[in-house]
Amino acid sequence: MTEMALIRMNAWGAAARDHDTGASPAEALAPVLKRDAPIIVMVHGFRYAPGRPAHCPHAHIFRAPDDTAQATPSWPAALGIHGGQGGASGLAFGWQARGSIWQAHAGAEVAGVALARVLRAIQRRDPGREVHAIGHSLGARVILTAMRHLPVGALSRVILLAAADHASTARTALDSRAGRQARLLHVTSGENGAYDLALHNLIPRRHAGDAILGRVDLPGLATLRLDDPAHLSGLAAIGHPVAAPERRICHWSTYLRPGAFALYAALLGPRGATLHAEVSRLTQPKAAPARAAAWSLPLPWGANAS
C-alpha cells in the first residue's frame, strides 16, 4: 500500500522515466493519480545520482517510509507520504547531480525541463490535482527552472531549502505563469553561508548585482532564516518549534534540524496555505517604531532651535 503512494522517477537529459521500470511518466503516474490525495514532489541536491548504489537518492533520502535502517530521515516518511487514510502521494524525482559543481549546476537546469514535462502530464490528466514541491540545494534550482515552463496552477506550494541558485532565477520563476499563482517559501540558515559564498564565487552571475538566494532577501519571496532568533521564536509561537543551530557550517541543516520536517509536512498539508501565510508574515522585516516628536521648550529669547 505504501508503494502505491510513492513513485520514483528520474531525469535522463530533458526526459523522465520511472526509476524501477523505465516506464514513461504517463504510465508511472497512474498509481498516484488513482488516489484522492495531493502529490508532493521531492527533488534532491548535489552529489546524488540515481542507480549508483552509494549515491542513489531512492535508496537514501527518498527511501520508502517503512525503511528505518538509516539514521538520515526518509523524506517520504517525514512528509506524511503513505498509502493509508489521509496520506499524501509522493513523486521522488532523481537526476544526475554528480561531477563538478559547474556540471551539476548546468544539469539542474536540464533536469528542470524534464520535471516540467512530468508536471504538465499530471495537469493534463488531472487538472484539479493539488501538486506541491520541495527541493534542497540544486534541487531548488531544478524546481525553479521547471516553473518557467509550467502553466498556471501546475504547482500550489513550493519549499526551497538552502537554494543553490541566483536571485535572477527565482525572480524569473516568480514572474512565470505558474509562479504568479504558487506560494513559495525559501528556508535558509547561516550554517549554509560557506556554501552560499562558494557558489557566489564559482558560478557566473547573469548581471553584476545578481546574488545567491541565501545572501539576499528577494522581494516577493518569503525567506525563513533558521538562524534568526526572531524567526525561531515566531515559529514556536504558532506551534511549530524548530531547534536552534548546533553547528557553524552545515549544508543540510534546513532539513536535519529537529522540528524542520514537521514544519514542512504541515506547510504541505491540509492547512498549508494558512500556515504559509502565517510563516510569511513572521519573516517580514519589522518596521522601526515611530519616534515621538521631541519636546520643544521655549528659549529665553522667545525662539526655538531649528
C-alpha positions in Angstrom: 0.0 0.0 0.0 2.9 2.4 0.8 4.5 1.8 -2.6 1.3 2.8 -4.3 1.6 6.2 -2.7 5.2 6.7 -3.8 6.6 6.7 -7.3 10.2 7.2 -8.2 11.2 8.9 -11.4 14.5 10.1 -12.9 15.5 12.7 -15.4 17.7 11.4 -18.2 18.6 14.6 -20.0 15.4 16.6 -20.6 13.2 13.4 -20.5 12.0 11.4 -17.4 11.4 7.7 -16.9 10.2 5.6 -14.0 13.2 4.6 -11.7 12.1 1.0 -11.3 10.6 0.0 -14.6 11.7 2.6 -17.1 8.1 3.4 -17.9 7.0 6.7 -19.3 5.7 9.4 -17.0 2.1 8.7 -18.2 2.4 5.1 -17.2 4.3 5.7 -14.0 1.9 8.3 -12.7 -1.2 6.1 -12.9 -1.0 4.7 -9.3 -0.8 8.1 -7.6 -3.5 9.6 -9.9 -5.9 6.9 -8.7 -5.6 8.2 -5.2 -7.6 11.2 -3.9 -4.5 12.9 -2.4 -2.2 15.8 -3.1 1.2 14.9 -4.7 4.4 16.1 -3.1 7.3 16.3 -5.5 10.7 15.9 -3.8 14.0 16.9 -5.5 17.5 16.2 -4.1 20.6 18.3 -4.5 24.3 17.9 -5.3 26.2 14.6 -5.2 23.3 12.2 -5.8 23.0 10.0 -8.8 20.1 7.6 -9.4 21.1 4.0 -10.0 24.6 4.3 -8.4 24.4 2.2 -5.2 26.4 4.6 -3.0 24.8 7.7 -4.3 21.2 6.8 -5.3 18.7 9.1 -3.6 16.0 6.5 -3.9 18.0 4.2 -1.6 18.8 7.1 0.8 16.7 10.2 1.5 13.9 9.1 -0.8 13.6 5.5 0.5 10.3 4.1 1.4 8.6 5.4 4.6 8.8 2.0 6.3 12.6 1.7 5.7 14.1 2.7 9.0 17.6 1.2 8.6 19.3 4.6 8.1 19.8 7.5 10.5 19.1 10.1 7.9 15.4 10.9 7.7 13.3 9.4 4.9 11.7 12.4 3.2 8.6 10.5 2.2 8.1 9.3 5.8 8.8 12.8 7.3 6.4 14.4 4.9 3.5 12.1 5.6 3.6 10.2 2.3 1.9 6.8 2.8 -1.0 4.7 1.3 -3.2 5.0 4.4 -6.1 7.3 5.1 -5.0 10.9 4.9 -1.6 10.1 3.5 -0.2 12.2 0.7 1.2 10.8 -2.5 4.8 11.3 -3.4 6.9 11.8 -6.5 10.6 11.3 -5.7 12.5 12.9 -8.6 16.1 12.0 -9.2 18.7 13.5 -11.6 22.4 13.2 -12.3 23.9 15.6 -9.8 27.5 14.3 -9.5 30.6 15.6 -11.2 31.8 19.2 -10.7 29.6 21.9 -9.3 29.6 23.5 -12.8 28.3 20.3 -14.4 25.7 19.8 -11.7 24.6 23.4 -11.9 24.1 23.1 -15.7 22.5 19.6 -15.3 19.9 21.0 -12.8 18.5 23.3 -15.5 18.1 20.4 -17.9 16.5 18.3 -15.2 14.1 21.2 -14.6 12.8 20.8 -18.1 12.3 17.1 -17.5 10.4 17.8 -14.3 8.2 20.4 -16.1 7.2 17.7 -18.6 6.1 15.4 -15.8 4.2 18.1 -14.0 2.4 19.1 -17.3 1.5 15.4 -17.7 -0.1 15.5 -14.3 -2.1 18.6 -15.0 -3.3 17.3 -18.4 -4.6 14.1 -16.9 -6.0 15.7 -13.7 -6.2 19.5 -13.9 -7.6 19.8 -10.3 -4.9 17.8 -8.7 -3.0 19.7 -6.0 0.8 19.4 -6.5 3.4 20.7 -4.2 7.2 20.6 -4.4 10.2 20.6 -2.0 13.8 20.7 -3.1 17.2 21.1 -1.4 20.2 23.0 -2.7 20.5 22.4 -6.5 17.2 20.6 -6.3 15.7 24.0 -5.7 17.2 25.1 -9.0 15.5 22.1 -10.7 12.2 23.3 -9.3 12.7 27.0 -10.2 13.7 26.0 -13.7 10.6 23.8 -14.1 8.4 26.7 -13.1 9.4 28.7 -16.1 7.9 26.0 -18.3 4.6 25.4 -16.4 1.1 26.7 -16.9 -1.0 28.4 -14.3 -2.0 26.1 -11.4 0.6 23.4 -12.1 2.2 23.9 -8.6 0.4 25.0 -5.4 3.1 25.3 -2.7 6.9 25.2 -3.1 9.5 25.0 -0.4 13.1 25.7 -1.4 15.7 24.5 1.2 19.1 26.3 1.1 18.5 27.1 -2.6 21.7 26.9 -4.6 20.8 29.4 -7.2 20.8 33.1 -8.0 18.0 35.6 -7.3 17.6 36.2 -11.0 16.5 32.6 -11.5 14.0 32.9 -8.6 12.7 36.2 -10.0 12.1 34.6 -13.4 10.2 31.7 -11.7 8.1 34.1 -9.6 7.2 36.0 -12.7 6.2 32.9 -14.7 2.6 31.8 -15.3 3.0 29.1 -12.6 4.9 31.3 -10.2 2.4 34.1 -10.1 -0.1 31.7 -8.5 2.1 29.4 -6.5 3.1 30.0 -2.9 6.9 29.9 -2.4 9.0 29.8 0.7 12.8 29.8 0.9 14.3 28.3 4.0 17.9 29.0 4.8 20.4 29.5 7.7 23.7 31.0 8.5 25.1 27.5 8.7 24.9 27.4 4.9 26.8 30.6 4.5 30.1 29.0 3.4 28.3 27.1 0.6 26.5 30.3 -0.5 29.8 32.1 -0.6 31.4 29.3 -2.6 28.6 29.3 -5.1 28.7 33.0 -5.4 32.4 32.8 -6.3 32.2 29.8 -8.6 29.0 30.2 -10.7 28.8 33.1 -13.1 26.0 35.6 -12.5 23.6 37.0 -15.1 24.4 40.5 -14.1 26.7 42.3 -11.6 24.0 42.8 -8.9 22.8 39.2 -9.0 23.1 37.4 -5.7 22.8 33.8 -4.3 19.4 33.4 -2.7 20.9 32.7 0.7 22.6 36.1 0.7 19.7 38.3 -0.2 16.0 38.8 0.7 14.2 38.8 -2.6 11.0 40.9 -2.7 8.1 38.6 -3.3 9.8 35.5 -1.9 9.3 34.8 1.8 12.6 33.8 3.3 12.6 31.9 6.6 16.0 32.1 8.3 16.5 29.3 10.8 19.4 31.2 12.4 17.3 34.3 13.2 16.1 34.2 16.8 13.0 36.2 15.8 12.0 33.7 13.1 12.6 30.8 15.5 10.5 32.4 18.3 7.8 33.2 15.8 7.7 29.6 14.6 7.4 28.4 18.2 4.6 30.9 18.9 2.5 29.4 16.1 3.1 25.9 17.3 6.0 24.8 15.0 9.2 25.0 17.1 12.5 24.3 15.2 15.7 23.7 17.2 18.4 26.3 17.3 21.6 25.8 15.2 24.1 23.3 16.6 26.9 23.8 14.1 28.6 26.7 12.4 28.7 25.1 9.0 26.1 22.6 7.7 24.6 22.3 4.2 21.8 20.0 5.4 20.7 22.0 8.4 17.4 23.1 6.8 16.1 19.5 6.9 18.2 17.8 9.6 17.3 20.4 12.3 14.8 18.9 14.8 11.4 20.3 14.1 12.1 21.3 10.5 10.4 18.4 8.7 7.4 18.7 10.9 7.1 22.3 9.8 7.4 21.3 6.1 4.9 18.5 6.4 2.4 21.0 7.9 3.2 23.6 5.2 2.4 20.9 2.5 -0.5 19.5 4.4 -4.3 20.4 4.5 -3.7 23.6 6.5 -0.7 24.5 4.5 -2.0 27.6 2.7 -3.0 29.2 6.0 0.3 28.2 7.7 2.3 29.5 4.7 0.6 32.9 5.2 1.5 32.9 8.9 5.1 31.9 8.3 5.4 34.5 5.5 4.2 37.2 7.9 6.7 36.4 10.6 9.6 36.6 8.0 8.6 40.2 7.1 11.0 42.9 8.4 9.6 44.6 11.4 9.0 48.3 10.9 11.0 50.5 13.2 8.9 52.1 15.9 7.8 55.6 15.2 9.8 58.1 17.1 7.9 60.5 19.3 8.3 64.2 18.5 10.9 65.8 20.7 9.7 68.2 23.3 10.2 71.8 22.2 10.8 74.2 25.0 10.8 78.0 24.6 14.2 79.5 24.7 14.9 82.6 26.8 14.8 84.9 23.8 11.5 83.6 22.6 12.6 81.4 19.7 13.1 77.6 19.4 16.2 76.0 18.0 15.9 75.0 14.3 
